Amino acid sequence: MTVGESSRRFQDTVADYQAYRLDYPPRLIARLAALLDLKAGDAMLDLGCGPGNLALAFARRGLAVTAMDPEPAMLDAARAAAAAEGLRINFSQRGSADLTPADGPFRLVAIGRAFHWMDRAATLATLNRIVTPDGGVALFHDAHPPVEENAWYRVFNKLREKYGRAGLAHVSERGEGGHRRYEPYLFASAFTRIDGLSVTIRHALTEDAIVGRAFSTSIMSRNALGARAAAFESELRAALRQLSPDGRFAEVAELVAVLARRPE
């Protein structure tokens, strides 16, 4: 299994993940589909699919989607979401280390907020064997610009560091962008033609949503925090109320897709 996949880090985060994590805007999906010239019926793999946000988005466009995740609770949520929309998706309880050359071929492999949990070099080497010559790998994440509306996010991150984030290897890579910088891995792989796409949104956010966002992460889930969960929530809520006594906030977020393909 890949780093983090064997410990079921996300088993108690599903409800918070579905309710409070940022979804990827349809126009970001549309721009990626246009750049790769995706067509209905093209095969796509959502690797580390979680509750299926990317799988659902591409299934709505008519792609033949496989959604893969090692966490059964996440797959259950994704299945339920697909069934609610009448979407046909092939689900598989496996992780990146379980991929073989027999999988695929896929025109697109998408990885949303999960690449840092994988053996990145080994995963890209395997993907080179199952992505079609005209296909690509899309790595998705979100970022928060340092604008005044995101003052809550600085508080959020400060408390995540305090309660244990800094000690985790997958997020302790320093430098510009930390573990979200994909270039060292991509330029060492077959997928060296890189295009970055992004959409920036601004929307309202509540105190409860920020707390739920925190608990949706593997490092700050209630299971991970254990007896410290109540103290973390209390400290986070107190800090947020200092910023906004009425519990109302705004979030400015950049949703990013990095499409990597082989050289022409």
Number of C-alpha atoms within 10 A of each C-alpha: 14 17 16 14 19 11 11 13 17 23 15 19 22 21 16 18 21 20 13 18 17 15 14 21 15 12 11 17 19 16 15 20 15 11 12 16 13 20 14 12 12 18 23 26 29 24 25 28 28 29 25 27 20 24 29 24 18 25 20 17 16 17 23 20 27 21 28 25 23 24 24 17 19 26 23 16 17 25 20 14 16 20 12 9 10 10 16 17 21 13 20 16 14 18 20 26 15 13 16 12 12 8 14 19 19 23 23 29 24 26 22 23 15 16 22 19 17 20 14 18 14 15 17 22 14 18 26 20 17 21 25 17 15 13 25 24 26 21 20 22 19 19 14 15 13 12 11 11 16 17 15 22 19 12 15 19 13 13 19 17 13 11 17 13 18 13 11 11 12 16 14 12 14 9 8 8 10 12 16 17 14 17 14 10 15 20 13 12 20 17 22 18 14 18 13 13 16 22 17 15 11 11 10 11 15 16 19 13 18 22 19 21 21 26 26 23 19 20 18 23 21 20 17 17 17 10 10 13 17 12 12 21 17 12 12 21 18 13 16 24 14 11 15 14 11 11 16 15 19 15 21 20 20 19 20 21 25 20 24 24 25 19 10 7
